[in-house]
Amino acid sequence: MQTNYACSQDDSIPTSLQVPSQIQEPEFSFDDNFDTAEYTIYDEHIADTTEHENFLLELLWLDGRGDFIFDQVCKGHDRCQGHPDYRCRDCFGTALYCKGCMLVRHQESPLHRLQHWVDGHFENTNLKALGLRIQLGHRVGKRCCNPVSTAFHNDFVVLDVNGVHSVAVDFCGCETAQPVTTQLLHVQWFPATSLNPKSAATFQLLHHFHILTFESKASAFECWQTLSWLSDNSGIDPPKDHYEALLWMIKEWRNLTLLKRFGHGHDPEGISATQCGSCTVLCPACPQPGKNLPHGWEDATPEKRWLYGIFIAIDTNFRLAQKNVSSDKVNPGLSNGWSYFVEEKGYKTFLNEVGQQPQEKSTCASHSAVNLAETKNSHGLAATGAGTVDCSRHNFKQPCAVGDLQKGEKYVNMDYLFCSTMQYMKDLIVFNVLYDITCQWSKNIQERMLKYPDHIRFNCTDKSMTFLVLKFHLPTHILACQITYSHNLIRGMGRTDSEAPERGWANINPVATSTREMGLGAQCDTLDDHFGDFNWKKVTNMGVSLLRKLKVAMPERERHQRDFREFNDTLIAERPEEVSRWRIAVEEWEADMSVTNPFSATTATLFDLCLSCSYDAGIREADDLKHGVDNSLHSEISPTVLISTGIAIEEEQNRLKQDISALGAHSTDLQRSKIQDWTNALKCKVEQWSQVQLLYMPSASHIRTTRDSSVGAFEEKAHNINLFLPSKLKEHTPDTVCDKRLWQSFDALDDLRHHLLLCTHLYKFKHINIHGQRANSHASAVIGNVERNVLEAADRYCRARNTLKNLHETLGEHDWLEVFLILEQAHVCGMSEGEAGQSEGNRTLSWIWKAQGFSLHHDLHALRIEWCKARARANCWMEEVQLLLEEMRCVREFLSWHAAWWDEQADQRVNLPVAEAEGIKGYARRQAALRRRIQHAFMKMWSGHGYASPSHE
């Protein structure tokens, strides 16, 4: 079997790759900076009333004879004397000709629409009314000596992009005449039937509709309605209904172009040799044995083998339901099993043989897909939806990987689809399988496989299978699943998000409104066609897509590795033995995921274990007293106690100031009374502290007296009284003061971290356990108090740091700057949180969690988990760069292989007539050239962006 793809849509290179300017620049840009100046000018012209009037008059001018109003003689040729009163709506220009010249000029354009000038206006007419007969089987302008013409040939109907045409046709009746259908096909008219065709559609119309339905998801009915109204929009003379004929022509056209584009016209054994899955657009970036993998890839070391693994995502879509309006016998598919849908007969036979199997209930969160599979409403439906298996990194539908679901998302359906497409990947070794209910579906999967028929059985025993949950669905699982099936924690995943199937449904869902009304065969053929187009567009955009990802991944890799290195160095400096144990544990888990998961929490809660540790300057004073040195001037208050008390009073002043600001204009008497009592008590503390301050700082009295005299007789509020701590006076800056301020900064930072951890814990607790308006209101109030504590601690740290800055500018010491950095709003976030917009995979730690001394005062289990996560993030981005570079190499090799494959097809069929042999060779060589041009465009695009060309590998 040859699973290849050919050019889709117009069998030509994509428009994005035809523009030389996009691939000649050494630096590729993704910004579409369109010059809108001409559009702006145009809009200004339209806005001008005079110009608007001119446009309208020009449109009306076309309804007259225009520049040819005074012509009395036709100028079709020099000797023509006819009167020019016919104009073609589809030819270039508005020239008028006589009847005879119009017929001569349209021998090669028999489907053009005409207008006849009569009674002072134009009326629609056609070439048949002028007497044109279309001769088939001979060159244009030549007449057959024995034409075949019947009554229905005089009223032959041709559907074209400009409407429905009734024409007179003469078929060739010579002895060497070809069949009627062949004569039609040679003029690019597709017959509605092979037996005495009475109607046909032009190749141009079928191709136009093919592209239109891919882009707009228009249906065949909408196409027919458009043609009908183009022919007559007055309702006076509507064309005869040919909707059914158009449906069959579109269906056959899709099937024939499918076979053509995948090289089955080049197969000596013909269409009958077409195998299941052979008409799929393969992902060139995924590992394809024999096509894009390097020699000896099977023997790669475990450190490199993960690069040759494939990412497979399983998903379902219940919008692709199908009404029970037909049957396989009445409406069979023409490409049953050749592309993305599984072979229907084998699929239904398997389901009937296996019968009803009990669906194992979920032991994780209550997954409706598992627990409610049997309750899916299927009344009046032949299928409740569709299941699919995709390439999760590049969003490609896989061969024979789509099937209808009779009643919900059952394991038996998804098992068959999974095993069916795995037959095309059985030579691979590493499989990363993703499913939103992996935690349940992967249980006993090997045992289920053994019960299935041999032709779909997939042996997992000799494969490296890693099961994961799609990232978007992971938060709905229990915690054990979140750390067991996460892309962010397992090695070899890169930055794969695996939500590709969900994005792919956005492209196919608009088709569901028409496919649900189709029979099974028509639905499968239609969806196969759309899936193939979607895959082909992915191929043509692969160069841009991979380069865009690489440009993002490279700086992110450096950022996260630097972030982990800083965090790791901080921890090693303070807890080297623990870090060494963590590294060994996580490496063991990566090698064997059955051992203890290092990402799991082993304590009841890490938030209750945030311990505080203080630097006690009083120890030094006790040591001085032990040696007979006493610097105290007060019997009970030493200098250290004085400074500590002053700092505490300063903090109390700030808290009182905040509470006064929070009172508002409508405070109660009780609230004001409490504030006043607090103010009085604080003022007494300040006065008592100031009296002792005079013993150690006499200059403070002079400063305070001078300041009081300048202020006047107004009594200063207790929370505004300046304490004149030593840090505010340059002559009083002993080491003890600096030590106290350093401790104040550390204490504020430690409180900030403590409250952030508590806030995170409360939010998680509220999300899991709190229900109901009353309980939520109470929980929100508690969280609000903690958030205010966070802001207060951050403000306290900033004040302490500013004081330190003033002190150390005087002392000339700046070592503390490396520890106590500037705190900005973005830095105030939890240990497991990132900045706004950052996900788990690309977040970085705020510096407050990497500051020296942090690991000495916080729970080791929390540190271990965060260290493992930081390491995993750094590894993920490093792996993503490696994966992208490997995928670029795979794309290059796949395109080379595919071009060579098409070269081989050119000579596959022999003993054919010369014309047919030339057509077969010409198509194959054009496809081969197309692959090489795409490859060359990609290489130009990627050069200079970290990708090594073959000459540099």
Secondary structure as GFF3:
##gff-version 3
##sequence-region A 1 953
A	DSSP	alpha_helix	15	18	.	.	.	ID=ss1
A	DSSP	alpha_helix	21	24	.	.	.	ID=ss2
A	DSSP	alpha_helix	37	47	.	.	.	ID=ss3
A	DSSP	alpha_helix	49	61	.	.	.	ID=ss4
A	DSSP	three_ten_helix	66	68	.	.	.	ID=ss5
A	DSSP	beta_strand	86	88	.	.	.	ID=ss6
A	DSSP	beta_strand	96	97	.	.	.	ID=ss7
A	DSSP	alpha_helix	99	105	.	.	.	ID=ss8
A	DSSP	beta_strand	113	118	.	.	.	ID=ss9
A	DSSP	beta_strand	121	126	.	.	.	ID=ss10
A	DSSP	beta_strand	133	135	.	.	.	ID=ss11
A	DSSP	three_ten_helix	152	155	.	.	.	ID=ss12
A	DSSP	beta_strand	156	160	.	.	.	ID=ss13
A	DSSP	beta_strand	163	170	.	.	.	ID=ss14
A	DSSP	alpha_helix	180	186	.	.	.	ID=ss15
A	DSSP	beta_strand	189	191	.	.	.	ID=ss16
A	DSSP	beta_strand	199	202	.	.	.	ID=ss17
A	DSSP	alpha_helix	203	216	.	.	.	ID=ss18
A	DSSP	alpha_helix	220	231	.	.	.	ID=ss19
A	DSSP	alpha_helix	243	261	.	.	.	ID=ss20
A	DSSP	three_ten_helix	271	273	.	.	.	ID=ss21
A	DSSP	three_ten_helix	297	299	.	.	.	ID=ss22
A	DSSP	alpha_helix	302	305	.	.	.	ID=ss23
A	DSSP	three_ten_helix	306	308	.	.	.	ID=ss24
A	DSSP	beta_strand	310	317	.	.	.	ID=ss25
A	DSSP	beta_strand	322	323	.	.	.	ID=ss26
A	DSSP	alpha_helix	344	354	.	.	.	ID=ss27
A	DSSP	alpha_helix	368	371	.	.	.	ID=ss28
A	DSSP	three_ten_helix	373	375	.	.	.	ID=ss29
A	DSSP	beta_strand	381	383	.	.	.	ID=ss30
A	DSSP	beta_strand	385	391	.	.	.	ID=ss31
A	DSSP	beta_strand	396	405	.	.	.	ID=ss32
A	DSSP	alpha_helix	411	422	.	.	.	ID=ss33
A	DSSP	beta_strand	430	435	.	.	.	ID=ss34
A	DSSP	alpha_helix	438	441	.	.	.	ID=ss35
A	DSSP	alpha_helix	445	450	.	.	.	ID=ss36
A	DSSP	three_ten_helix	454	456	.	.	.	ID=ss37
A	DSSP	beta_strand	464	468	.	.	.	ID=ss38
A	DSSP	three_ten_helix	474	476	.	.	.	ID=ss39
A	DSSP	alpha_helix	479	484	.	.	.	ID=ss40
A	DSSP	alpha_helix	500	508	.	.	.	ID=ss41
A	DSSP	three_ten_helix	509	511	.	.	.	ID=ss42
A	DSSP	alpha_helix	512	515	.	.	.	ID=ss43
A	DSSP	alpha_helix	520	540	.	.	.	ID=ss44
A	DSSP	alpha_helix	542	574	.	.	.	ID=ss45
A	DSSP	alpha_helix	576	591	.	.	.	ID=ss46
A	DSSP	three_ten_helix	607	609	.	.	.	ID=ss47
A	DSSP	alpha_helix	618	626	.	.	.	ID=ss48
A	DSSP	alpha_helix	639	663	.	.	.	ID=ss49
A	DSSP	alpha_helix	669	696	.	.	.	ID=ss50
A	DSSP	alpha_helix	699	711	.	.	.	ID=ss51
A	DSSP	three_ten_helix	718	720	.	.	.	ID=ss52
A	DSSP	three_ten_helix	726	728	.	.	.	ID=ss53
A	DSSP	alpha_helix	735	769	.	.	.	ID=ss54
A	DSSP	alpha_helix	773	811	.	.	.	ID=ss55
A	DSSP	three_ten_helix	815	818	.	.	.	ID=ss56
A	DSSP	three_ten_helix	825	827	.	.	.	ID=ss57
A	DSSP	three_ten_helix	847	849	.	.	.	ID=ss58
A	DSSP	three_ten_helix	854	856	.	.	.	ID=ss59
A	DSSP	alpha_helix	860	905	.	.	.	ID=ss60
A	DSSP	alpha_helix	914	942	.	.	.	ID=ss61
A	DSSP	three_ten_helix	950	952	.	.	.	ID=ss62
###
